[in-house]
Amino acid sequence: MKILTVLHVLGALWMFLALAMLAPIGWSLYYHESDLRAFLISGAFTLTLGFIVWIFTGKKEEIGARDGFAIVTIGWVTVAFFGALPAYISGAIPSFTDAFFESMSGFTTTGASILTNIESLPHGILFWRSMTHWLGGMGIIVMSLAILPLLGVGGMQLFKAEVPGPVADKLTPRIKQTAEILWGVYLLLSALETILLMFGGMNLFEALCHTFGTMATGGFSTRNASIGAYNSGYIEWVIIVFMLLAGCNFALHFRALKGDFKTYFKDEEFRFYIGVMVLAAIILIIFNHAWMWDNFNDRFRHTVFNVVSISTTTGYGTHDYETWSSTGHVVLLALMFVGGMAGSTGGGMKTMRWLIIIKEARMQLRQLLHPRAIFPLRLGDRVIRDDIIKNVFGFFLLYLLLFFIGAVIMTIVGLDFITAVGASAACINNIGPGLGAVGPTDNYSFIHPLGKWVLTGLMLLGRLEVYTVIILVSRGFWRR
């Protein structure tokens, strides 16, 4: 691993983060609130440290695979550290453990919160809290790819290590163009949602914050009751549509913007992605009947909203699904592990992996009937290589193992079974609200500090798709 090259890129990343802190400073000035000093100190410290590291490690070398893994993982941890400083220095979150938990939850687009009274926070802190979602959603590392050529280094290794999903869909031969395309689509959809939410009655501040949470599939809100606080069918349907778009592969949006609108339904993964949510909503409507039939129109909207919110791993809420039937809880828990499409801002295991697992299982059954036949596994017109299939099954087993270990540790620190399972699932899948005492109307403030650090680790593992983090702590990574 080329340590100086890694530090050089990290320094540039920290400087970018410091510049991003200028945005919440504007809201602090506008509302004349006390968090201005905290942002000035945090931004100056982050910028100075980043500049020093960048200047004194000015080696311009090509980034290798090991360097890419190190930059992504270390970059995410350090960005969460610096991102926690404004809330900690301002006193909005007096415990650094809690501040780091909230920051990591933001950058990993998890949306799990330790805050008990969100509406009491200064506007600058609230804006920064939501902005961490937006930056982390498409990936701070991916955004930095646009400037890596200026630093004299390549970036495909970073793209492979960071972009969600089992296969990084390289849209153009040059990674800089790929990053620009992804962020261009991201900005366009974000601007459109902001405008539509303002038509629904939100002011610019609230519209931006909830757009950040939606497009990043993060879920931080400026209201204690989340989206339910607005009691607006219009706002809920707008957010439903954009949660669906955020959970899609952004390569499909790019092709649609170029005029190929049939690209969505020609894509097998997209059909599976939509089909899973439609099936879940139908099951809930049928078997959640005791809750459903009092006011069908509202209940239907709440059901669709929560299904889309959990399936895309956004985590916004309009209703306390803890009051639903056991069937509802099981369906939502299953959706937590499905997640969004590969190449989306969503978390979870990704629908592409589930498709591969299902197709492989079906192929093995056919192989038993026809032992000499050869059945290639296809996704659409693409044949999936055996090494990718092995990677998917290895990921699946490791993912479930880490979820299980997280749930066990949560019981050790004092959580009941349902809450432990819900918290572990919600954090590794980057959803936020779970089950039990960490449901949609609750928070994570009561959990033991050790439990919070474990959940923070699960957020990182889930966001960086396990292998990127695990490989960094393996012995083989550090051998020559």
TAWO-V921703 format. One line per field, one symbol per residue. ss: DSSP state (A for helix, B for strand, O for the rest). A space follows every 10 residues. Layout:
# TAWO-V921703
ss=???
This chain:
# TAWO-V921703
ss=OOAAAAAAAA AAAAAAAAAA OAAAAAAAAA AOOOOAAAAA AAAAAAAAAA AAAAAAOOOO OOOOAAAAAA AAAAAAAAAA AAAAAAAAAA OOOOOAAAAA AAAAAAAOOO OOOOOOOAAA OOAAAAAAAA AAAAAAAAOA AAAAAAAAAA AOOOOAAAAA AAOOOOOOOO OOOOAAAAAA AAAAAAAAAA AAAAAAAAAO OOOAAAAAAA AAAAAOOOOO OOOOOAAAAA OOAAAAAAAA AAAAAAOOOA AAAAAAAOOO OOAAAAOAAA AAAAAAAAAA AAAAAAAOAA AAOOOAAAAA AAAAAAAAAA AOOOOOOOOO AAAOOAAAAA AAAAAAAAOO OOOOOOOOOO AAAAAAAAAA AAAAAAAAAO OOOOOOOBBO OBBOOAAAAA AAAAAAAAAA AAAAAAAAAA AAOOOOAAAA AAAAAAAAOO OOOOOAAAOO OOOOOOOOAA AAAAAAAAAA AAAOOOAAAA AAAOAAAAOO
